Amino acid sequence: MPELSLSEILELDRRHVWHPYGPMPGQREPLVVESASGVRLKLADGSGELVDGMSSWWSAIHGYNHPVLNEAAREQLARMSHVMFGGLTHEPAVRLAKLLVDMSPEGLEHVFLADSGSVSVEVAIKMCLQYWRSLGRPEKRRLLTWRGGYHGDTWHPMSVCDPEGGMHDLWAGALPRQVFADAPPAGYEEAYAGHLREMVERHAGELAAVIVEPVVQGAGGMRFHSPAYLRVLREVCDAHDVLLVFDEIATGFGRTGALFAAEHAAVAPDVMCVGKALTGGYMTMAATLCTERVAEGISRGEVPVLAHGPTFMGNPLAAAVACASIELLLGQDWAAEVKRIEAGLRDGLAEAAGLPGVRDVRVLGAIGVVQLDHEVDMAAATRAAVAEGVWLRPFRDLIYTMPPYVTADDDVARIARAVCAAARVG
Ligand SMILES: *Cc1c(COP(=O)(O)O)cnc(C)c1O
């Protein structure tokens, strides 16, 4: 039995616990989750279950309390839950690295196991800056990205988030100043491709890398863009000695209909970040992959090592579950499941397009987005979704969903109904 009553949990939570992007003390009352199984979250207030339309922020692709992932965790727990990674290694981490190298775009050969998505982006940036330093070009230390992106909440990732959504005004003068191109349009436009080429050319002398989320910009605005822009970036980066980083933390592991979004463009980056769904949503782990060229460049430097080593690097428990999650994914026709959810979302969200206050409805892979023409009333939209038996977490002008791949057709339909209900009142 839990030691705290429901009212004690809520009161202590409000008084002591920070929530994401939250004030202190808390102002909105969160829902208390007692347990989760399949695609359902069981609430502690006895009101029943909610179908999870968020996959716990892109991560729980196989649903909750999955017998295969549970067994992987249990087996590893009985061996060891953690040992340091300095001077020691172990089978789960090595097996995971091999799986990632084998499944990721061509040329990515080396794996740094980080402890969260933001840290994997920090490591990616460190790799790129150190590469140019090692080659005697320390002036190449800025990053170029496009507006509307999101790369995490630690310091350097924050500097490449969308300047408005990322609260750059708050940090003016404190954050490193990066180079921003315009946000990518949805369809391919030659003028925008020219803008990207021009920006990279103009700043090449000071750029270590271009960093972008391929095909889908997530928390920066849930925008989709033509994969052809990734080819433009690859060409112009190659032509002007700039590294290319793809942040696949949200898009990786099948979410967009390709195993990695880069595959839509048949382009491989020099450095790639993965996270979120890496462990099937069981615990925190991320990874930064790089090419032979990047690793070899770093190794040629005055300091020939990558100076990064989190305490919980390569955590065996997380690595064992990540291996099980990847094997579970690759062992099924995941692409068919994502297509099935895509079709269900297209069907179910079609009616949202006709609602007053709705600016755009878009679906790609297992991602559905309704964009309003105004800031969403988060409390009202959340209430409307919960009344339909669905958990959603709207933000800014967006009501969106990325369900677990195991979500059955009737639950996909229910999620779509909840998105529409939220859009009506939000
Ligand atoms: C979530 C996210 C991150 C940050 O990952 P955390 O695990 O929250 O630190 C970075 N980049 C992208 C694209 C993300 O979606």
The ligand as a Gaussian input file, in Angstrom:
#p B3LYP/6-31G(d) Opt

LIG

0 1
 C       12.990000      15.747000     -25.826000
 C       14.002000      16.215000     -26.769000
 C       15.304000      16.563000     -26.332000
 C       15.707000      16.536000     -24.877000
 O       15.657000      15.274000     -24.319000
 P       15.555000      15.112000     -22.721000
 O       15.641000      13.636000     -22.507000
 O       14.243000      15.704000     -22.317000
 O       16.705000      15.852000     -22.141000
 C       16.205000      16.962000     -27.295000
 N       15.879000      17.023000     -28.604000
 C       14.649000      16.682000     -29.055000
 C       14.356000      16.724000     -30.514000
 C       13.667000      16.279000     -28.148000
 O       12.437000      15.968000     -28.594000

